[in-house]
Amino acid sequence: MGVASGVNLSPPPQPSPLKGEGESEMPMRRIAFLLVGILICIDRPAAACTFCAGGLGSRQTLREQFLEAKFVALGTLKNPKPDPDGVGGTTEFHVTQALKTDPAVAKPTHVLPRYMPVIGDTPPDYVLFCGVANGKIDPLRGVPGSAAVADYVREAAKLDPKDAQARLAYFFKHLDSENKTIAEDAFHEFGKAADAEIVKAKPHLEPAKLRKLIADPKTPDGHIGVFAMMLGLCGGKADGEWLATELAATPLPERYASNLGGVLAGLTLLDPKAGWQRTEAILSDGKRPPHERLAAIGAVRFFQGTRPDSKPDVLKCYRAVVSQGELADLAIDDLRRWEWWDLTADVLAVYASKNAPLFRRGVVRYALCCPTAEAKAFVAAVREKEPKLVASVEESLKLFEKR
């Protein structure tokens, strides 16, 4: 079996069972919303761009792999030999350039305990990231290599991880690299960056490059939302008009539809009135597909986290979500986490209008955290009628606080 791009050479982790709380006889439409919500709008770690898909925030960049590895080298795969049983084998790795070495393994050729035939489009040159054990390298991961990739990784490893502006400025220069390994990793670095870090990197962003990347059909669809948001940070009036025109297309092109949150954020940054109107319209329309409304919630979350002056618009959008109903639980929990109690009356009204346990628990959770007299009176009334429900939610909140 050949080595694929970005191949992980360590043993795969064992899957763990998933446990969760669900509702019986849940309508299929609601199930669809929950599944899409888990995949798209689940709360992300602090160091992860809102509009990056594919779990980039949990995967290591080449810079991070370099810092963790004991041995890193550019080299060539040669002489792959399968074992007679066809299960294992060996492959020689001839070092062309050592980027990070260890005295115990400082030699020109290493025998890897894996059969890695160079077939098809698999290149023979790789940058290999390894651990070191018992005087031998332990391959962890490899990526298609070249002198350019080696230089890129070496310079990336020198960057100060605490200096987000300098770090992202370096990677922005490489987003349009002709080398796929470099371009993908540079984007990965933006995917790992917090929204606030990308905002701070605004002086280093270039509208012309971003417009070209967005318009280029070769740009992976999953990058479009991030590039649109970045264009919103550094672009001008003409860019706002262009994004508005792109969003007005019917039907909406898939590359925009699947990255709607980032495109909405970019438009809103460039033309706040048009962007917020469009976002609110999407969230108010119960006939919109789940992924569109969830993407719009992602845009709202972006502004809540990066633009304190956006609170009136955020609340206006979330009032529409809470009253519209199907995604009310997401908005209610966001408001609780943010400790924004402005829509308390709207939130408490959901309890009487929804029979689903998911919604009712969400409202009780919100009310237990809300300091207003209105919320306290609500909790007292529910506790009298449904003491087990209130006790259960209180216990879950305690467990969450212990994490």
PEQUI-V796030 format. One record per helix or strand of 3 or more residues. SS is the DSSP state (h for helix, s for strand). FROM is the first residue (numbers start at 1). LEN is the number of residues. If there is no record, write none. Layout:
# PEQUI-V796030
ss = [SS | SS]
from = [FROM | FROM]
len = [LEN | LEN]
This chain:
# PEQUI-V796030
ss = [h | h | h | s | s | h | s | s | s | h | h | h | h | h | h | h | h | h | h | h | h | h | h | h | h | h]
from = [28 | 56 | 62 | 71 | 89 | 103 | 109 | 125 | 136 | 147 | 164 | 180 | 195 | 207 | 221 | 237 | 254 | 260 | 272 | 290 | 308 | 328 | 344 | 357 | 373 | 387]
len = [13 | 3 | 7 | 12 | 12 | 3 | 4 | 9 | 9 | 11 | 9 | 13 | 10 | 9 | 14 | 11 | 4 | 11 | 13 | 17 | 17 | 11 | 10 | 13 | 13 | 16]
